[in-house]
Amino acid sequence: MNVIRTPEARFKNLPNYSFAPNYIEVDDMRMHYVDEGPKDGNVILMLHGEPSWSYLYRHMIPVCVAAGHRVIAPDLIGFGKSDKPTNINDYSYKKHMDWMQSFIDQLQLTKITLVCQDWGSLIGLRLAAENDSRFSAIVLGNGMLPTGDAGKVPTVFKIWQMFARYSPWFPIARIVEAGSFKSFGKGERRAYDAPFPSAKYKAGSRAFPRLVPTTPDNPASQANRDAWHILEKWEKPFLTLFSNGDPIMRGFDKQFHARVPGCKNMPHKTLKGGHFLQEDSGAEFALAINDLIANYL
């Protein structure tokens, strides 16, 4: 497996991202993570999705740390400051699960409040279900856990899959900006493009759309069904914070309300924003997490 590392100079002087870097080894690769707040604080694990990195949570991390919590925000392998296999076939749903399992094992994380969005939910919800004794609560924003059993795949997602696979130009920062209500400044665009100096660094970001289980016989489908069986018995707090402007995920929160017992009587909210609601409603998102921990844990 050919693995490359983004030069550190690419990450200098990024706006609102002055967090100290932390690293561990997973599968002989270096994985970066933010680890802020007291080591004995409530653990909040923030998982990003596609094609972002921990920079997505830069406005939320300080709000949660100010409430006394320990916030951990890793960069998935292939993203951010983490190492990046260059072959798209070196990425799979199972490998991402194995890498994140190694991550929480090595850090010995327990009593975790999971915060997840986009592919952070495909990985995070499975991770929580498969390690349910280590997770205390789940906060889901614009995410899902697909099994491929739903039938027809939305046209907008098919277009996204084709674009990610065949587009000669895969403009990371502009993709994230297009999924937000706000316009980015030059510094923010530079930050989202920072992990990807050239096309060879983008294999991980191009891989994710095609790894989503869209048919019942997908290699990840049965493991996701098994995770759903656990979530359907999940009585610990499960809060949804979806946005009002996500063309793909909008409405999926109702599925969780209907199927997950832990959703009952929770203060679910619809926040203003696009797919990347951390950009549009980061402060509200973070305050809702703090309220959940203060009132339900």
C-alpha positions in Angstrom: 0.0 0.0 0.0 1.5 3.3 -1.1 0.9 5.9 1.6 1.7 9.7 1.5 1.7 12.5 4.0 0.6 16.0 3.4 3.5 18.5 4.1 3.0 20.2 7.4 3.5 23.6 5.8 0.1 23.3 4.2 -1.5 23.6 7.6 0.2 26.8 8.8 -1.8 29.7 9.9 -5.2 28.3 9.1 -8.1 30.6 10.4 -9.6 29.5 13.7 -7.6 26.3 13.8 -4.8 26.6 16.4 -5.3 23.3 18.1 -2.2 21.3 19.1 -1.7 18.2 16.9 -1.8 14.7 18.3 -0.9 11.5 16.5 -1.2 7.7 16.8 -0.4 4.8 14.6 -3.1 2.7 13.0 -2.3 0.0 10.5 1.3 1.4 10.1 -0.1 4.8 9.3 -0.1 8.1 11.2 -3.5 9.3 12.3 -4.0 12.9 13.4 -6.5 14.0 16.0 -7.4 17.1 18.0 -7.6 16.5 21.8 -8.7 19.6 23.7 -10.0 20.1 27.3 -9.4 18.3 30.6 -8.4 14.6 30.3 -11.0 13.7 33.0 -13.8 15.6 31.3 -16.8 14.0 29.5 -15.4 12.6 26.2 -17.0 14.1 23.1 -15.9 12.3 19.9 -16.5 14.4 16.8 -16.4 12.5 13.5 -16.2 14.3 10.2 -17.3 13.0 6.8 -16.7 13.6 3.1 -14.6 15.5 2.0 -13.9 17.5 5.1 -11.6 17.0 8.1 -11.4 18.0 11.8 -11.3 21.7 10.6 -15.1 21.3 10.1 -15.5 21.3 13.9 -13.2 24.3 14.6 -16.1 26.5 15.8 -17.7 23.8 18.0 -14.6 22.5 19.8 -14.0 25.6 21.9 -17.7 25.8 22.9 -17.7 22.3 24.2 -14.3 22.6 25.9 -15.5 25.8 27.7 -18.2 23.7 29.3 -15.5 21.4 30.8 -15.6 18.6 28.2 -12.8 16.7 26.5 -13.2 17.0 22.8 -11.5 14.6 20.5 -11.8 15.1 16.7 -9.8 12.7 14.5 -8.9 13.1 10.9 -10.0 9.9 9.1 -7.3 8.1 7.2 -7.1 9.8 3.8 -8.1 13.2 5.2 -6.7 16.2 7.0 -3.4 15.7 8.6 -3.7 11.9 8.6 -1.8 9.7 6.2 -3.3 9.0 2.8 -3.1 5.7 0.8 -2.9 6.8 -2.9 -4.9 3.8 -4.4 -8.6 4.2 -4.2 -9.0 0.5 -3.8 -7.0 0.6 -0.5 -10.1 2.2 1.1 -13.1 0.2 2.2 -15.9 0.6 4.8 -14.4 -2.2 6.8 -10.9 -0.7 6.8 -12.3 2.6 8.0 -14.1 0.8 10.8 -10.9 -1.1 11.7 -8.9 2.1 11.8 -11.4 3.9 14.1 -11.7 0.8 16.3 -7.9 0.9 16.7 -8.2 4.6 17.5 -10.7 4.3 20.4 -8.9 1.2 21.7 -5.5 2.9 21.8 -6.9 6.0 23.5 -8.9 3.8 25.8 -12.0 6.0 25.4 -15.1 5.3 27.5 -18.2 7.1 28.4 -18.2 8.7 24.9 -20.7 11.1 23.5 -20.6 10.5 19.8 -21.1 13.5 17.5 -21.3 12.5 13.8 -22.3 13.8 10.4 -22.1 12.5 6.8 -19.6 9.6 6.6 -18.9 10.3 10.3 -22.3 8.8 10.9 -21.7 5.7 8.7 -18.6 5.0 10.7 -19.7 6.4 14.1 -23.1 4.8 14.4 -21.5 1.4 13.6 -18.7 2.1 16.0 -21.2 2.9 18.8 -23.4 -0.1 18.1 -20.4 -2.4 18.1 -19.0 -0.9 21.3 -22.2 0.2 23.0 -20.8 -0.2 26.5 -18.2 2.5 25.7 -20.7 5.1 24.4 -23.0 7.1 26.7 -24.9 9.1 24.1 -25.2 9.9 20.4 -25.7 13.2 18.7 -26.5 12.8 15.0 -26.5 15.7 12.5 -27.3 15.1 8.8 -26.3 11.5 8.8 -27.6 7.9 8.2 -26.7 4.3 8.5 -27.7 2.7 5.2 -28.1 -1.0 4.5 -29.0 -0.9 0.8 -32.4 -2.3 1.6 -34.3 0.9 0.9 -34.6 0.4 -2.9 -34.2 3.3 -5.2 -31.1 5.5 -4.8 -31.8 9.2 -4.9 -30.8 10.8 -8.2 -28.8 13.5 -6.5 -26.7 10.9 -4.8 -26.1 9.0 -8.0 -24.9 12.2 -9.5 -22.5 12.7 -6.6 -21.1 9.2 -7.0 -20.4 9.7 -10.7 -18.8 13.1 -10.0 -16.5 11.8 -7.3 -15.5 8.9 -9.5 -15.0 10.6 -12.9 -14.5 14.3 -12.5 -11.0 15.3 -13.5 -11.2 18.2 -11.1 -12.4 17.4 -7.6 -12.4 20.8 -5.9 -12.6 19.9 -2.2 -13.1 23.4 -0.7 -15.7 24.3 -3.3 -17.6 21.1 -2.6 -17.7 21.9 1.2 -18.7 25.5 0.4 -21.5 24.3 -1.9 -22.8 22.2 0.9 -23.0 25.2 3.2 -25.3 28.3 3.3 -22.4 30.7 3.9 -19.7 31.9 1.5 -16.1 31.0 2.5 -13.2 33.4 2.7 -9.9 32.7 1.1 -8.5 31.3 4.4 -11.4 28.8 4.8 -11.0 27.6 1.2 -7.3 27.2 1.8 -8.0 25.2 4.9 -10.3 22.7 3.2 -7.9 22.4 0.3 -4.8 22.1 2.6 -4.8 18.3 3.0 -4.8 17.8 -0.8 -1.9 19.4 -2.5 -2.5 17.4 -5.7 -4.8 14.8 -7.2 -2.8 11.9 -5.7 -3.8 12.9 -2.2 -7.6 12.7 -3.0 -8.1 8.9 -3.3 -9.8 8.7 0.1 -12.2 11.5 -0.6 -13.1 10.0 -4.0 -13.6 6.6 -2.5 -16.3 7.4 0.1 -19.3 7.9 -2.3 -18.8 4.5 -3.9 -18.5 2.8 -0.5 -22.0 3.7 0.6 -24.2 0.6 0.8 -26.8 1.2 -1.9 -27.7 -2.4 -2.6 -28.6 -5.2 -0.2 -25.6 -7.3 -1.1 -23.0 -4.6 -0.4 -20.1 -6.0 1.7 -21.1 -3.6 4.5 -24.9 -4.2 4.4 -25.1 -7.0 6.9 -22.8 -5.3 9.4 -25.0 -2.2 9.2 -28.2 -4.3 9.6 -26.6 -5.8 12.8 -25.8 -2.3 14.0 -29.4 -1.3 13.4 -30.6 -4.2 15.5 -28.6 -2.8 18.4 -29.7 0.8 17.8 -33.3 -0.4 17.8 -32.7 -1.4 21.5 -30.6 1.7 22.3 -32.2 3.5 25.3 -29.3 5.9 26.1 -29.7 9.5 24.9 -29.9 9.8 21.1 -30.3 13.4 19.9 -30.8 14.4 16.2 -29.7 17.9 15.0 -30.4 17.9 11.3 -30.5 21.0 9.1 -33.3 22.5 7.0 -31.2 22.7 3.8 -29.6 19.3 3.2 -31.0 17.9 -0.1 -29.8 14.4 0.6 -30.2 13.8 4.4 -33.2 16.0 5.1 -35.9 13.9 6.7 -33.8 10.9 7.7 -33.9 12.1 11.3 -37.5 10.8 11.4 -36.3 7.3 10.8 -34.2 7.4 13.9 -37.1 8.9 15.9 -39.2 6.0 14.9 -36.7 3.2 15.4 -34.3 4.2 18.2 -35.8 4.2 21.8 -33.2 6.7 23.0 -34.7 9.3 20.7 -37.9 9.5 22.8 -38.5 12.7 24.6 -35.2 14.2 23.5 -35.0 17.9 22.5 -34.5 17.3 18.8 -33.9 20.4 16.7 -33.8 21.4 13.1 -30.9 23.9 12.6 -30.4 26.3 9.8 -27.9 25.3 7.3 -26.9 23.0 4.4 -25.3 19.6 4.5 -22.3 20.9 6.5 -24.3 22.4 9.4 -21.2 22.7 11.5 -20.3 25.6 9.2 -23.8 27.2 9.3 -24.9 26.5 12.9 -21.8 25.4 14.7 -22.5 27.4 17.9 -26.1 26.1 18.2 -24.9 22.6 17.4 -22.2 22.7 20.2 -24.6 24.3 22.7 -27.1 21.5 22.1 -24.4 18.9 22.8 -23.5 20.7 26.1 -27.2 20.8 27.1 -27.5 17.1 26.3 -24.6 16.2 28.6 -25.7 18.6 31.4 -29.3 17.4 31.4 -29.3 13.7 30.4 -25.9 12.3 31.5 
